[in-house]
Amino acid sequence: MHWLAAEPERFSDVPGAWSSDVEGVRVQLKSDEQLMVNGKPVGSEYRFDDIDEHGARASFGDAIVEIARRDGHVMIRPRHPDHDVRTRYAGTPTFPPSTDWVARGKFVRFGEPRKITVGATVEGLTHVYESPGEVAFELGGPVLRLMAFNGEKPNELFIVFADATSGTTTYAACRFLNVDAPDADSEVTLDFNHATNPPCAYTDFATCPLPPASNHLPVRIEAGEKLPLNVK
């Protein structure tokens, strides 16, 4: 993961000299270097404009490079299929699926969507998400609440949470849960069997969000993905 500056800089794991300014990201290539964008080779200089959180991608050989913006800064992330982060990965165990971890919840919409700033697994970095409301639900005990963010897909909520298993049987920072949008009665289904690890559970080259303080559940959610095997 390389953070870009105004002055062009070369890195050992990606072709070109890379720089970033207010207009976007620029890469300058030598005559013996090749970079592909949308399946076509680019010339000696190429500019990526309008880089956002979702970013852009280019390829070289059997590798790709992701170009993305995080908290006002721009980075590139080369991804090589033979990197040991990938080759040593041995799988992700899961808890046995059970209907005990499926909860019907009530979506409580805020009067206006709120911009929520959360920390990140990279020190000094933050993420800003829009939250339309929170979900109130029960799992055989007192009412619990989780703040929900707008998901990447339409009609989807995105929840970042931690629980009493975090740091023991599950990844310490958090887990993710995607939830279908509320129905006409403002109800949603939370199926924790589908709780997944964030990318940062597998690699240090990730900038995952941390859960807001309200999303640290005081119960053990023994559902979904556990700690991955043989990583980091």
Sequence and secondary structure as in RCSB ss.txt:
>XXXX:A:sequence
MHWLAAEPERFSDVPGAWSSDVEGVRVQLKSDEQLMVNGKPVGSEYRFDDIDEHGARASFGDAIVEIARRDGHVM
IRPRHPDHDVRTRYAGTPTFPPSTDWVARGKFVRFGEPRKITVGATVEGLTHVYESPGEVAFELGGPVLRLMAFN
GEKPNELFIVFADATSGTTTYAACRFLNVDAPDADSEVTLDFNHATNPPCAYTDFATCPLPPASNHLPVRIEAGE
KLPLNVK
>XXXX:A:secstr
 EE  SS EEETTEEEEEEEETTEEEEE  TT   EETTEE  SEEEE S  SS EEEEETTEEEEEEEETTEEE
EEEE TT HHHHT     B    GGGEEEEEEEEEEEEEEEEEEBSSTT EEEEEEEEEEEE SSSS EEEEEEE
 SSTTEEEEEEB TTBTTTB SS EEEEEE   TTSEEEEEGGG B  GGGT SS   B   GGGB SS    SB
   SS  
